[in-house]
Amino acid sequence: MPKALNNFMKGAGMGAVIGMAIGAAGSMYMQANKKGLKKSVGKALKNVSNIVDDVSALF
């Protein structure tokens, strides 16, 4: 059991480090590219809205 717990803690630690690295990279990208990001998010939200409307039309 202690070995399994140790492996779990290693995995959780690696996941946290990877998550922080991705978060830092995403944060730098968002600060550098605000206009393009707003446009991309707007398009994505419009597409999601269209998908929801299509699915609700099926029912």
Contacts in CASP RR format, 6 or more apart in sequence:
PFRMAT RR
TARGET T0000
AUTHOR 0000-0000-0000
METHOD contacts of the structure
MODEL  1
MPKALNNFMKGAGMGAVIGMAIGAAGSMYMQANKKGLKKSVGKALKNVSN
IVDDVSALF
29 37 0 8 1.000
30 37 0 8 1.000
END
